[in-house]
């Protein structure tokens, strides 16, 4: 198996269907969640919706690079999103999240293995592999927060 196919599979596990590392995934945690729970505050903590949008922000930003564009994402904007005010808003966001996540995995899968060690945009960002691995690790980090928030809110 190609390294890129294996890495794409790891990313799909955290988003869509895996249970090996965290015993859950984003789709399992978010797909049947109503917008009111997703946007409900628990003290000063981020909402479930904001955490999901935060992960999507980075996925979408890296996809732009994979498409041949520039790296336009900035940490200072990674929690700034339009409010989700209805079930339709929430479901539209989830559709974008699933579609952009699948696109991310497909870009990785189609990438030649040799590209994994090449520079991602600028040497200060490291390699493609480092950035993809960081996206997977970052996703697990926030998935843990989402799981805990759901338990607090239900």
N, CA, C and O atoms as a GROMACS GRO file, in nm:
protein
  616
    1UNK      N    1   0.084  -0.118   0.000
    1UNK     CA    2   0.000   0.000   0.000
    1UNK      C    3   0.089   0.124   0.000
    1UNK      O    4   0.189   0.130   0.070
    2UNK      N    5   0.050   0.222  -0.079
    2UNK     CA    6   0.121   0.349  -0.081
    2UNK      C    7   0.106   0.419   0.054
    2UNK      O    8   0.003   0.406   0.120
    3UNK      N    9   0.210   0.493   0.092
    3UNK     CA   10   0.202   0.571   0.216
    3UNK      C   11   0.087   0.670   0.212
    3UNK      O   12   0.017   0.688   0.312
    4UNK      N   13   0.068   0.734   0.097
    4UNK     CA   14  -0.038   0.835   0.090
    4UNK      C   15  -0.176   0.771   0.105
    4UNK      O   16  -0.265   0.832   0.164
    5UNK      N   17  -0.196   0.652   0.053
    5UNK     CA   18  -0.325   0.584   0.070
    5UNK      C   19  -0.348   0.550   0.218
    5UNK      O   20  -0.459   0.564   0.268
    6UNK      N   21  -0.244   0.507   0.286
    6UNK     CA   22  -0.255   0.475   0.428
    6UNK      C   23  -0.287   0.601   0.510
    6UNK      O   24  -0.371   0.597   0.600
    7UNK      N   25  -0.221   0.711   0.479
    7UNK     CA   26  -0.244   0.836   0.552
    7UNK      C   27  -0.386   0.888   0.524
    7UNK      O   28  -0.454   0.935   0.615
    8UNK      N   29  -0.429   0.880   0.399
    8UNK     CA   30  -0.566   0.921   0.365
    8UNK      C   31  -0.667   0.837   0.443
    8UNK      O   32  -0.769   0.889   0.488
    9UNK      N   33  -0.639   0.710   0.459
    9UNK     CA   34  -0.726   0.622   0.537
    9UNK      C   35  -0.731   0.664   0.683
    9UNK      O   36  -0.837   0.659   0.746
   10UNK      N   37  -0.618   0.704   0.738
   10UNK     CA   38  -0.615   0.751   0.877
   10UNK      C   39  -0.700   0.877   0.894
   10UNK      O   40  -0.770   0.893   0.993
   11UNK      N   41  -0.692   0.966   0.795
   11UNK     CA   42  -0.773   1.088   0.802
   11UNK      C   43  -0.922   1.053   0.791
   11UNK      O   44  -1.003   1.107   0.866
   12UNK      N   45  -0.957   0.965   0.700
   12UNK     CA   46  -1.099   0.926   0.687
   12UNK      C   47  -1.150   0.861   0.816
   12UNK      O   48  -1.267   0.879   0.851
   13UNK      N   49  -1.066   0.787   0.886
   13UNK     CA   50  -1.107   0.726   1.013
   13UNK      C   51  -1.152   0.830   1.114
   13UNK      O   52  -1.257   0.815   1.175
   14UNK      N   53  -1.075   0.935   1.132
   14UNK     CA   54  -1.109   1.036   1.233
   14UNK      C   55  -1.233   1.115   1.193
   14UNK      O   56  -1.309   1.158   1.280
   15UNK      N   57  -1.255   1.134   1.065
   15UNK     CA   58  -1.370   1.214   1.023
   15UNK      C   59  -1.494   1.128   1.003
   15UNK      O   60  -1.601   1.163   1.052
   16UNK      N   61  -1.482   1.016   0.934
   16UNK     CA   62  -1.601   0.945   0.885
   16UNK      C   63  -1.639   0.816   0.955
   16UNK      O   64  -1.756   0.796   0.988
   17UNK      N   65  -1.544   0.728   0.980
   17UNK     CA   66  -1.588   0.594   1.016
   17UNK      C   67  -1.497   0.516   1.109
   17UNK      O   68  -1.521   0.397   1.133
   18UNK      N   69  -1.396   0.578   1.160
   18UNK     CA   70  -1.302   0.503   1.243
   18UNK      C   71  -1.343   0.497   1.388
   18UNK      O   72  -1.416   0.582   1.439
   19UNK      N   73  -1.295   0.393   1.454
   19UNK     CA   74  -1.315   0.378   1.598
   19UNK      C   75  -1.189   0.325   1.666
   19UNK      O   76  -1.188   0.302   1.786
   20UNK      N   77  -1.084   0.307   1.590
   20UNK     CA   78  -0.966   0.240   1.642
   20UNK      C   79  -0.893   0.322   1.748
   20UNK      O   80  -0.856   0.268   1.852
   21UNK      N   81  -0.872   0.450   1.724
   21UNK     CA   82  -0.795   0.532   1.817
   21UNK      C   83  -0.884   0.591   1.927
   21UNK      O   84  -0.852   0.578   2.045
   22UNK      N   85  -0.994   0.656   1.889
   22UNK     CA   86  -1.077   0.728   1.986
   22UNK      C   87  -1.211   0.660   2.013
   22UNK      O   88  -1.292   0.712   2.089
   23UNK      N   89  -1.234   0.547   1.951
   23UNK     CA   90  -1.360   0.474   1.965
   23UNK      C   91  -1.479   0.554   1.910
   23UNK      O   92  -1.594   0.522   1.941
   24UNK      N   93  -1.451   0.656   1.830
   24UNK     CA   94  -1.555   0.737   1.768
   24UNK      C   95  -1.492   0.820   1.656
   24UNK      O   96  -1.373   0.807   1.628
   25UNK      N   97  -1.573   0.904   1.593
   25UNK     CA   98  -1.526   0.990   1.484
   25UNK      C   99  -1.620   1.110   1.475
   25UNK      O  100  -1.723   1.115   1.542
   26UNK      N  101  -1.583   1.207   1.392
   26UNK     CA  102  -1.665   1.328   1.380
   26UNK      C  103  -1.805   1.298   1.330
   26UNK      O  104  -1.902   1.352   1.383
   27UNK      N  105  -1.818   1.214   1.230
   27UNK     CA  106  -1.950   1.186   1.175
   27UNK      C  107  -2.041   1.125   1.282
   27UNK      O  108  -2.158   1.162   1.293
   28UNK      N  109  -1.988   1.032   1.359
   28UNK     CA  110  -2.067   0.970   1.464
   28UNK      C  111  -2.111   1.072   1.569
   28UNK      O  112  -2.223   1.067   1.619
   29UNK      N  113  -2.023   1.164   1.601
   29UNK     CA  114  -2.052   1.264   1.705
   29UNK      C  115  -2.143   1.377   1.656
   29UNK      O  116  -2.220   1.432   1.735
   30UNK      N  117  -2.135   1.413   1.528
   30UNK     CA  118  -2.203   1.533   1.480
   30UNK      C  119  -2.327   1.509   1.395
   30UNK      O  120  -2.418   1.593   1.394
   31UNK      N  121  -2.334   1.398   1.324
   31UNK     CA  122  -2.439   1.380   1.223
   31UNK      C  123  -2.580   1.386   1.279
   31UNK      O  124  -2.670   1.437   1.213
   32UNK      N  125  -2.601   1.335   1.398
   32UNK     CA  126  -2.737   1.334   1.454
   32UNK      C  127  -2.756   1.442   1.561
   32UNK      O  128  -2.855   1.440   1.634
   33UNK      N  129  -2.664   1.534   1.570
   33UNK     CA  130  -2.670   1.640   1.670
   33UNK      C  131  -2.755   1.755   1.618
   33UNK      O  132  -2.738   1.798   1.504
   34UNK      N  133  -2.846   1.806   1.700
   34UNK     CA  134  -2.926   1.920   1.656
   34UNK      C  135  -2.847   2.050   1.674
   34UNK      O  136  -2.754   2.056   1.754
   35UNK      N  137  -2.887   2.150   1.600
   35UNK     CA  138  -2.813   2.277   1.599
   35UNK      C  139  -2.813   2.346   1.735
   35UNK      O  140  -2.717   2.416   1.769
   36UNK      N  141  -2.918   2.328   1.812
   36UNK     CA  142  -2.923   2.394   1.942
   36UNK      C  143  -2.820   2.336   2.038
   36UNK      O  144  -2.757   2.410   2.114
   37UNK      N  145  -2.803   2.206   2.035
   37UNK     CA  146  -2.700   2.143   2.118
   37UNK      C  147  -2.562   2.181   2.066
   37UNK      O  148  -2.472   2.211   2.144
   38UNK      N  149  -2.545   2.180   1.934
   38UNK     CA  150  -2.416   2.212   1.874
   38UNK      C  151  -2.370   2.353   1.907
   38UNK      O  152  -2.250   2.380   1.914
   39UNK      N  153  -2.464   2.444   1.927
   39UNK     CA  154  -2.429   2.584   1.952
   39UNK      C  155  -2.446   2.625   2.098
   39UNK      O  156  -2.425   2.742   2.132
   40UNK      N  157  -2.482   2.533   2.184
   40UNK     CA  158  -2.505   2.564   2.325
   40UNK      C  159  -2.372   2.584   2.398
   40UNK      O  160  -2.279   2.504   2.384
   41UNK      N  161  -2.364   2.690   2.475
   41UNK     CA  162  -2.244   2.720   2.552
   41UNK      C  163  -2.242   2.638   2.681
   41UNK      O  164  -2.345   2.614   2.743
   42UNK      N  165  -2.124   2.597   2.720
   42UNK     CA  166  -2.099   2.534   2.850
   42UNK      C  167  -1.993   2.621   2.917
   42UNK      O  168  -1.873   2.602   2.897
   43UNK      N  169  -2.039   2.716   2.996
   43UNK     CA  170  -1.947   2.809   3.059
   43UNK      C  171  -1.871   2.890   2.956
   43UNK      O  172  -1.930   2.944   2.862
   44UNK      N  173  -1.741   2.898   2.972
   44UNK     CA  174  -1.658   2.976   2.880
   44UNK      C  175  -1.596   2.890   2.770
   44UNK      O  176  -1.512   2.937   2.694
   45UNK      N  177  -1.637   2.764   2.761
   45UNK     CA  178  -1.581   2.672   2.662
   45UNK      C  179  -1.635   2.702   2.523
   45UNK      O  180  -1.743   2.758   2.508
   46UNK      N  181  -1.558   2.664   2.421
   46UNK     CA  182  -1.607   2.673   2.284
   46UNK      C  183  -1.726   2.579   2.268
   46UNK      O  184  -1.738   2.479   2.339
   47UNK      N  185  -1.813   2.611   2.175
   47UNK     CA  186  -1.925   2.522   2.146
   47UNK      C  187  -1.878   2.408   2.055
   47UNK      O  188  -1.772   2.415   1.995
   48UNK      N  189  -1.959   2.305   2.048
   48UNK     CA  190  -1.931   2.195   1.956
   48UNK      C  191  -1.923   2.247   1.814
   48UNK      O  192  -1.834   2.208   1.738
   49UNK      N  193  -2.017   2.334   1.776
   49UNK     CA  194  -2.019   2.388   1.640
   49UNK      C  195  -1.890   2.464   1.610
   49UNK      O  196  -1.833   2.448   1.502
   50UNK      N  197  -1.845   2.546   1.702
   50UNK     CA  198  -1.722   2.623   1.680
   50UNK      C  199  -1.602   2.530   1.666
   50UNK      O  200  -1.517   2.554   1.580
   51UNK      N  201  -1.594   2.426   1.746
   51UNK     CA  202  -1.482   2.332   1.735
   51UNK      C  203  -1.484   2.260   1.600
   51UNK      O  204  -1.379   2.241   1.538
   52UNK      N  205  -1.601   2.220   1.555
   52UNK     CA  206  -1.612   2.154   1.424
   52UNK      C  207  -1.576   2.251   1.312
   52UNK      O  208  -1.506   2.214   1.217
   53UNK      N  209  -1.623   2.375   1.323
   53UNK     CA  210  -1.590   2.476   1.222
   53UNK      C  211  -1.441   2.507   1.222
   53UNK      O  212  -1.382   2.532   1.116
   54UNK      N  213  -1.380   2.505   1.337
   54UNK     CA  214  -1.235   2.529   1.351
   54UNK      C  215  -1.157   2.423   1.274
   54UNK      O  216  -1.065   2.455   1.199
   55UNK      N  217  -1.193   2.296   1.292
   55UNK     CA  218  -1.125   2.188   1.218
   55UNK      C  219  -1.151   2.204   1.069
   55UNK      O  220  -1.059   2.188   0.988
   56UNK      N  221  -1.274   2.235   1.032
   56UNK     CA  222  -1.307   2.255   0.890
   56UNK      C  223  -1.226   2.369   0.830
   56UNK      O  224  -1.181   2.360   0.716
   57UNK      N  225  -1.206   2.476   0.905
   57UNK     CA  226  -1.128   2.591   0.859
   57UNK      C  227  -0.988   2.546   0.812
   57UNK      O  228  -0.942   2.587   0.705
   58UNK      N  229  -0.923   2.462   0.891
   58UNK     CA  230  -0.790   2.415   0.854
   58UNK      C  231  -0.794   2.316   0.738
   58UNK      O  232  -0.708   2.321   0.650
   59UNK      N  233  -0.891   2.227   0.737
   59UNK     CA  234  -0.904   2.133   0.625
   59UNK      C  235  -0.922   2.210   0.496
   59UNK      O  236  -0.855   2.182   0.396
   60UNK      N  237  -1.012   2.306   0.497
   60UNK     CA  238  -1.040   2.384   0.378
   60UNK      C  239  -0.918   2.466   0.335
   60UNK      O  240  -0.890   2.479   0.216
   61UNK      N  241  -0.846   2.520   0.431
   61UNK     CA  242  -0.725   2.598   0.399
   61UNK      C  243  -0.616   2.514   0.336
   61UNK      O  244  -0.548   2.559   0.243
   62UNK      N  245  -0.597   2.393   0.386
   62UNK     CA  246  -0.496   2.304   0.327
   62UNK      C  247  -0.543   2.255   0.190
   62UNK      O  248  -0.462   2.240   0.099
   63UNK      N  249  -0.673   2.231   0.176
   63UNK     CA  250  -0.726   2.194   0.044
   63UNK      C  251  -0.691   2.300  -0.060
   63UNK      O  252  -0.660   2.266  -0.174
   64UNK      N  253  -0.696   2.426  -0.022
   64UNK     CA  254  -0.662   2.533  -0.116
   64UNK      C  255  -0.519   2.518  -0.167
   64UNK      O  256  -0.493   2.540  -0.285
   65UNK      N  257  -0.428   2.480  -0.079
   65UNK     CA  258  -0.289   2.455  -0.120
   65UNK      C  259  -0.284   2.332  -0.211
   65UNK      O  260  -0.216   2.334  -0.314
   66UNK      N  261  -0.356   2.226  -0.174
   66UNK     CA  262  -0.358   2.105  -0.257
   66UNK      C  263  -0.410   2.135  -0.397
   66UNK      O  264  -0.370   2.070  -0.493
   67UNK      N  265  -0.500   2.232  -0.410
   67UNK     CA  266  -0.555   2.270  -0.541
   67UNK      C  267  -0.458   2.358  -0.620
   67UNK      O  268  -0.485   2.391  -0.735
   68UNK      N  269  -0.346   2.394  -0.559
   68UNK     CA  270  -0.248   2.479  -0.627
   68UNK      C  271  -0.255   2.625  -0.585
   68UNK      O  272  -0.185   2.709  -0.641
   69UNK      N  273  -0.338   2.655  -0.486
   69UNK     CA  274  -0.353   2.792  -0.438
   69UNK      C  275  -0.254   2.824  -0.328
   69UNK      O  276  -0.158   2.752  -0.304
   70UNK      N  277  -0.281   2.934  -0.262
   70UNK     CA  278  -0.192   2.983  -0.157
   70UNK      C  279  -0.242   2.937  -0.020
   70UNK      O  280  -0.356   2.893  -0.005
   71UNK      N  281  -0.155   2.948   0.078
   71UNK     CA  282  -0.190   2.916   0.217
   71UNK      C  283  -0.241   3.045   0.281
   71UNK      O  284  -0.162   3.131   0.321
   72UNK      N  285  -0.372   3.058   0.290
   72UNK     CA  286  -0.434   3.181   0.336
   72UNK      C  287  -0.487   3.174   0.479
   72UNK      O  288  -0.530   3.275   0.533
   73UNK      N  289  -0.485   3.056   0.539
   73UNK     CA  290  -0.539   3.041   0.674
   73UNK      C  291  -0.443   3.102   0.777
   73UNK      O  292  -0.321   3.098   0.761
   74UNK      N  293  -0.502   3.158   0.882
   74UNK     CA  294  -0.424   3.218   0.991
   74UNK      C  295  -0.487   3.177   1.123
   74UNK      O  296  -0.610   3.177   1.137
   75UNK      N  297  -0.404   3.141   1.218
   75UNK     CA  298  -0.453   3.099   1.350
   75UNK      C  299  -0.547   3.203   1.410
   75UNK      O  300  -0.647   3.167   1.473
   76UNK      N  301  -0.517   3.331   1.392
   76UNK     CA  302  -0.598   3.436   1.456
   76UNK      C  303  -0.741   3.440   1.404
   76UNK      O  304  -0.828   3.499   1.468
   77UNK      N  305  -0.767   3.378   1.287
   77UNK     CA  306  -0.903   3.374   1.232
   77UNK      C  307  -0.969   3.237   1.246
   77UNK      O  308  -1.080   3.216   1.197
   78UNK      N  309  -0.902   3.144   1.311
   78UNK     CA  310  -0.947   3.005   1.309
   78UNK      C  311  -1.064   2.974   1.402
   78UNK      O  312  -1.108   2.860   1.411
   79UNK      N  313  -1.114   3.076   1.471
   79UNK     CA  314  -1.234   3.059   1.553
   79UNK      C  315  -1.341   3.163   1.518
   79UNK      O  316  -1.437   3.180   1.592
   80UNK      N  317  -1.324   3.232   1.406
   80UNK     CA  318  -1.417   3.336   1.363
   80UNK      C  319  -1.508   3.282   1.254
   80UNK      O  320  -1.465   3.264   1.140
   81UNK      N  321  -1.635   3.257   1.289
   81UNK     CA  322  -1.728   3.199   1.193
   81UNK      C  323  -1.864   3.267   1.205
   81UNK      O  324  -1.899   3.319   1.311
   82UNK      N  325  -1.940   3.265   1.095
   82UNK     CA  326  -2.078   3.315   1.106
   82UNK      C  327  -2.157   3.225   1.202
   82UNK      O  328  -2.132   3.105   1.211
   83UNK      N  329  -2.251   3.285   1.270
   83UNK     CA  330  -2.332   3.210   1.366
   83UNK      C  331  -2.418   3.105   1.294
   83UNK      O  332  -2.463   3.126   1.182
   84UNK      N  333  -2.437   2.995   1.361
   84UNK     CA  334  -2.532   2.893   1.315
   84UNK      C  335  -2.662   2.920   1.390
   84UNK      O  336  -2.667   2.910   1.513
   85UNK      N  337  -2.766   2.954   1.315
   85UNK     CA  338  -2.892   2.998   1.375
   85UNK      C  339  -3.010   2.907   1.348
   85UNK      O  340  -3.122   2.939   1.387
   86UNK      N  341  -2.986   2.794   1.283
   86UNK     CA  342  -3.098   2.704   1.251
   86UNK      C  343  -3.044   2.565   1.219
   86UNK      O  344  -2.924   2.546   1.202
   87UNK      N  345  -3.135   2.469   1.213
   87UNK     CA  346  -3.096   2.333   1.175
   87UNK      C  347  -3.043   2.332   1.032
   87UNK      O  348  -2.949   2.259   1.001
   88UNK      N  349  -3.103   2.412   0.944
   88UNK     CA  350  -3.053   2.422   0.806
   88UNK      C  351  -2.909   2.472   0.802
   88UNK      O  352  -2.827   2.417   0.728
   89UNK      N  353  -2.878   2.576   0.880
   89UNK     CA  354  -2.739   2.625   0.887
   89UNK      C  355  -2.644   2.514   0.930
   89UNK      O  356  -2.538   2.496   0.870
   90UNK      N  357  -2.683   2.439   1.032
   90UNK     CA  358  -2.600   2.332   1.086
   90UNK      C  359  -2.581   2.222   0.982
   90UNK      O  360  -2.469   2.176   0.960
   91UNK      N  361  -2.689   2.180   0.919
   91UNK     CA  362  -2.680   2.073   0.819
   91UNK      C  363  -2.600   2.118   0.696
   91UNK      O  364  -2.526   2.039   0.639
   92UNK      N  365  -2.614   2.244   0.656
   92UNK     CA  366  -2.534   2.296   0.544
   92UNK      C  367  -2.386   2.296   0.581
   92UNK      O  368  -2.301   2.261   0.499
   93UNK      N  369  -2.355   2.336   0.704
   93UNK     CA  370  -2.216   2.330   0.747
   93UNK      C  371  -2.164   2.187   0.743
   93UNK      O  372  -2.056   2.161   0.691
   94UNK      N  373  -2.241   2.093   0.799
   94UNK     CA  374  -2.196   1.952   0.802
   94UNK      C  375  -2.174   1.899   0.661
   94UNK      O  376  -2.078   1.825   0.638
   95UNK      N  377  -2.259   1.934   0.567
   95UNK     CA  378  -2.240   1.890   0.428
   95UNK      C  379  -2.107   1.942   0.374
   95UNK      O  380  -2.032   1.867   0.311
   96UNK      N  381  -2.078   2.069   0.398
   96UNK     CA  382  -1.948   2.125   0.354
   96UNK      C  383  -1.832   2.054   0.424
   96UNK      O  384  -1.730   2.023   0.362
   97UNK      N  385  -1.849   2.028   0.555
   97UNK     CA  386  -1.744   1.962   0.632
   97UNK      C  387  -1.716   1.823   0.575
   97UNK      O  388  -1.600   1.788   0.553
   98UNK      N  389  -1.820   1.744   0.550
   98UNK     CA  390  -1.800   1.609   0.496
   98UNK      C  391  -1.739   1.616   0.356
   98UNK      O  392  -1.644   1.542   0.326
   99UNK      N  393  -1.790   1.702   0.270
   99UNK     CA  394  -1.740   1.712   0.133
   99UNK      C  395  -1.595   1.758   0.129
   99UNK      O  396  -1.513   1.701   0.057
  100UNK      N  397  -1.562   1.861   0.206
  100UNK     CA  398  -1.425   1.912   0.208
  100UNK      C  399  -1.329   1.812   0.271
  100UNK      O  400  -1.212   1.803   0.232
  101UNK      N  401  -1.377   1.736   0.369
  101UNK     CA  402  -1.294   1.632   0.430
  101UNK      C  403  -1.265   1.520   0.332
  101UNK      O  404  -1.153   1.470   0.326
  102UNK      N  405  -1.364   1.480   0.255
  102UNK     CA  406  -1.341   1.377   0.154
  102UNK      C  407  -1.246   1.428   0.046
  102UNK      O  408  -1.161   1.353  -0.002
  103UNK      N  409  -1.261   1.554   0.008
  103UNK     CA  410  -1.168   1.612  -0.089
  103UNK      C  411  -1.026   1.611  -0.034
  103UNK      O  412  -0.932   1.579  -0.107
  104UNK      N  413  -1.008   1.644   0.093
  104UNK     CA  414  -0.878   1.642   0.158
  104UNK      C  415  -0.817   1.502   0.149
  104UNK      O  416  -0.702   1.486   0.108
  105UNK      N  417  -0.896   1.401   0.187
  105UNK     CA  418  -0.847   1.262   0.182
  105UNK      C  419  -0.813   1.222   0.038
  105UNK      O  420  -0.713   1.154   0.016
  106UNK      N  421  -0.893   1.263  -0.057
  106UNK     CA  422  -0.867   1.228  -0.198
  106UNK      C  423  -0.738   1.292  -0.249
  106UNK      O  424  -0.662   1.229  -0.321
  107UNK      N  425  -0.715   1.418  -0.210
  107UNK     CA  426  -0.590   1.484  -0.249
  107UNK      C  427  -0.471   1.405  -0.196
  107UNK      O  428  -0.373   1.384  -0.268
  108UNK      N  429  -0.478   1.362  -0.070
  108UNK     CA  430  -0.368   1.286  -0.011
  108UNK      C  431  -0.350   1.154  -0.085
  108UNK      O  432  -0.238   1.117  -0.121
  109UNK      N  433  -0.459   1.086  -0.108
  109UNK     CA  434  -0.456   0.955  -0.174
  109UNK      C  435  -0.392   0.961  -0.313
  109UNK      O  436  -0.320   0.870  -0.354
  110UNK      N  437  -0.419   1.068  -0.384
  110UNK     CA  438  -0.369   1.083  -0.521
  110UNK      C  439  -0.226   1.138  -0.527
  110UNK      O  440  -0.164   1.138  -0.633
  111UNK      N  441  -0.176   1.182  -0.415
  111UNK     CA  442  -0.043   1.240  -0.408
  111UNK      C  443   0.063   1.130  -0.424
  111UNK      O  444   0.050   1.023  -0.364
  112UNK      N  445   0.167   1.155  -0.502
  112UNK     CA  446   0.276   1.056  -0.507
  112UNK      C  447   0.346   1.051  -0.370
  112UNK      O  448   0.361   1.153  -0.304
  113UNK      N  449   0.387   0.933  -0.329
  113UNK     CA  450   0.453   0.918  -0.199
  113UNK      C  451   0.570   1.015  -0.182
  113UNK      O  452   0.591   1.068  -0.073
  114UNK      N  453   0.645   1.038  -0.289
  114UNK     CA  454   0.761   1.126  -0.281
  114UNK      C  455   0.729   1.269  -0.240
  114UNK      O  456   0.814   1.338  -0.185
  115UNK      N  457   0.607   1.313  -0.265
  115UNK     CA  458   0.569   1.450  -0.231
  115UNK      C  459   0.555   1.468  -0.080
  115UNK      O  460   0.564   1.581  -0.031
  116UNK      N  461   0.532   1.360  -0.007
  116UNK     CA  462   0.514   1.370   0.138
  116UNK      C  463   0.630   1.439   0.207
  116UNK      O  464   0.610   1.511   0.305
  117UNK      N  465   0.750   1.419   0.157
  117UNK     CA  466   0.869   1.477   0.222
  117UNK      C  467   0.908   1.612   0.162
  117UNK      O  468   1.004   1.673   0.209
  118UNK      N  469   0.837   1.659   0.062
  118UNK     CA  470   0.870   1.789   0.004
  118UNK      C  471   0.814   1.902   0.089
  118UNK      O  472   0.726   1.881   0.172
  119UNK      N  473   0.867   2.021   0.067
  119UNK     CA  474   0.831   2.138   0.146
  119UNK      C  475   0.686   2.176   0.120
  119UNK      O  476   0.640   2.182   0.006
  120UNK      N  477   0.614   2.200   0.228
  120UNK     CA  478   0.475   2.246   0.221
  120UNK      C  479   0.475   2.399   0.223
  120UNK      O  480   0.494   2.460   0.329
  121UNK      N  481   0.455   2.460   0.108
  121UNK     CA  482   0.445   2.605   0.089
  121UNK      C  483   0.576   2.677   0.118
  121UNK      O  484   0.627   2.747   0.030
  122UNK      N  485   0.630   2.663   0.236
  122UNK     CA  486   0.752   2.733   0.279
  122UNK      C  487   0.823   2.640   0.379
  122UNK      O  488   0.758   2.570   0.456
  123UNK      N  489   0.954   2.641   0.376
  123UNK     CA  490   1.032   2.551   0.463
  123UNK      C  491   0.994   2.566   0.611
  123UNK      O  492   1.004   2.470   0.686
  124UNK      N  493   0.951   2.685   0.653
  124UNK     CA  494   0.916   2.704   0.794
  124UNK      C  495   0.795   2.620   0.836
  124UNK      O  496   0.774   2.598   0.955
  125UNK      N  497   0.715   2.573   0.739
  125UNK     CA  498   0.599   2.489   0.769
  125UNK      C  499   0.630   2.340   0.764
  125UNK      O  500   0.545   2.257   0.794
  126UNK      N  501   0.752   2.306   0.725
  126UNK     CA  502   0.789   2.165   0.719
  126UNK      C  503   0.738   2.099   0.592
  126UNK      O  504   0.714   2.164   0.491
  127UNK      N  505   0.721   1.968   0.600
  127UNK     CA  506   0.685   1.888   0.483
  127UNK      C  507   0.534   1.870   0.473
  127UNK      O  508   0.458   1.901   0.564
  128UNK      N  509   0.493   1.818   0.358
  128UNK     CA  510   0.352   1.780   0.341
  128UNK      C  511   0.313   1.678   0.447
  128UNK      O  512   0.206   1.690   0.508
  129UNK      N  513   0.398   1.579   0.471
  129UNK     CA  514   0.368   1.477   0.572
  129UNK      C  515   0.345   1.541   0.709
  129UNK      O  516   0.250   1.505   0.779
  130UNK      N  517   0.430   1.633   0.747
  130UNK     CA  518   0.418   1.697   0.878
  130UNK      C  519   0.283   1.770   0.890
  130UNK      O  520   0.217   1.762   0.994
  131UNK      N  521   0.244   1.838   0.786
  131UNK     CA  522   0.118   1.913   0.790
  131UNK      C  523  -0.004   1.823   0.787
  131UNK      O  524  -0.103   1.851   0.854
  132UNK      N  525   0.002   1.715   0.712
  132UNK     CA  526  -0.109   1.620   0.710
  132UNK      C  527  -0.120   1.548   0.845
  132UNK      O  528  -0.230   1.535   0.900
  133UNK      N  529  -0.007   1.504   0.898
  133UNK     CA  530  -0.008   1.440   1.030
  133UNK      C  531  -0.060   1.536   1.137
  133UNK      O  532  -0.137   1.496   1.224
  134UNK      N  533  -0.020   1.662   1.129
  134UNK     CA  534  -0.068   1.761   1.226
  134UNK      C  535  -0.219   1.780   1.213
  134UNK      O  536  -0.287   1.799   1.314
  135UNK      N  537  -0.272   1.775   1.092
  135UNK     CA  538  -0.417   1.789   1.073
  135UNK      C  539  -0.490   1.672   1.138
  135UNK      O  540  -0.594   1.691   1.201
  136UNK      N  541  -0.436   1.552   1.125
  136UNK     CA  542  -0.497   1.434   1.187
  136UNK      C  543  -0.491   1.447   1.340
  136UNK      O  544  -0.591   1.424   1.408
  137UNK      N  545  -0.374   1.483   1.393
  137UNK     CA  546  -0.358   1.497   1.538
  137UNK      C  547  -0.446   1.609   1.593
  137UNK      O  548  -0.508   1.593   1.698
  138UNK      N  549  -0.452   1.720   1.524
  138UNK     CA  550  -0.535   1.833   1.563
  138UNK      C  551  -0.682   1.791   1.565
  138UNK      O  552  -0.757   1.831   1.654
  139UNK      N  553  -0.722   1.713   1.469
  139UNK     CA  554  -0.860   1.665   1.462
  139UNK      C  555  -0.894   1.576   1.582
  139UNK      O  556  -1.002   1.588   1.639
  140UNK      N  557  -0.803   1.488   1.620
  140UNK     CA  558  -0.827   1.403   1.737
  140UNK      C  559  -0.837   1.488   1.864
  140UNK      O  560  -0.922   1.462   1.950
  141UNK      N  561  -0.752   1.586   1.877
  141UNK     CA  562  -0.753   1.673   1.994
  141UNK      C  563  -0.891   1.736   2.013
  141UNK      O  564  -0.948   1.731   2.122
  142UNK      N  565  -0.943   1.796   1.906
  142UNK     CA  566  -1.073   1.863   1.918
  142UNK      C  567  -1.190   1.764   1.923
  142UNK      O  568  -1.294   1.795   1.980
  143UNK      N  569  -1.174   1.647   1.865
  143UNK     CA  570  -1.278   1.545   1.878
  143UNK      C  571  -1.296   1.509   2.026
  143UNK      O  572  -1.409   1.491   2.072
  144UNK      N  573  -1.188   1.498   2.098
  144UNK     CA  574  -1.198   1.470   2.242
  144UNK      C  575  -1.276   1.577   2.314
  144UNK      O  576  -1.356   1.547   2.402
  145UNK      N  577  -1.253   1.701   2.278
  145UNK     CA  578  -1.329   1.811   2.339
  145UNK      C  579  -1.477   1.801   2.305
  145UNK      O  580  -1.563   1.822   2.391
  146UNK      N  581  -1.507   1.768   2.180
  146UNK     CA  582  -1.646   1.755   2.136
  146UNK      C  583  -1.717   1.645   2.215
  146UNK      O  584  -1.830   1.663   2.260
  147UNK      N  585  -1.651   1.532   2.233
  147UNK     CA  586  -1.709   1.421   2.308
  147UNK      C  587  -1.741   1.465   2.451
  147UNK      O  588  -1.849   1.437   2.503
  148UNK      N  589  -1.647   1.534   2.515
  148UNK     CA  590  -1.669   1.581   2.652
  148UNK      C  591  -1.781   1.685   2.658
  148UNK      O  592  -1.863   1.681   2.750
  149UNK      N  593  -1.785   1.776   2.563
  149UNK     CA  594  -1.891   1.876   2.561
  149UNK      C  595  -2.028   1.812   2.545
  149UNK      O  596  -2.124   1.852   2.611
  150UNK      N  597  -2.038   1.712   2.456
  150UNK     CA  598  -2.166   1.643   2.440
  150UNK      C  599  -2.212   1.582   2.572
  150UNK      O  600  -2.331   1.588   2.605
  151UNK      N  601  -2.120   1.523   2.646
  151UNK     CA  602  -2.155   1.462   2.775
  151UNK      C  603  -2.200   1.569   2.874
  151UNK      O  604  -2.293   1.547   2.952
  152UNK      N  605  -2.134   1.684   2.873
  152UNK     CA  606  -2.173   1.793   2.962
  152UNK      C  607  -2.312   1.849   2.928
  152UNK      O  608  -2.388   1.886   3.018
  153UNK      N  609  -2.343   1.854   2.801
  153UNK     CA  610  -2.467   1.918   2.755
  153UNK      C  611  -2.588   1.825   2.756
  153UNK      O  612  -2.701   1.873   2.752
  154UNK      N  613  -2.568   1.695   2.762
  154UNK     CA  614  -2.680   1.602   2.752
  154UNK      C  615  -2.716   1.542   2.888
  154UNK      O  616  -2.809   1.462   2.897
   0.00000   0.00000   0.00000
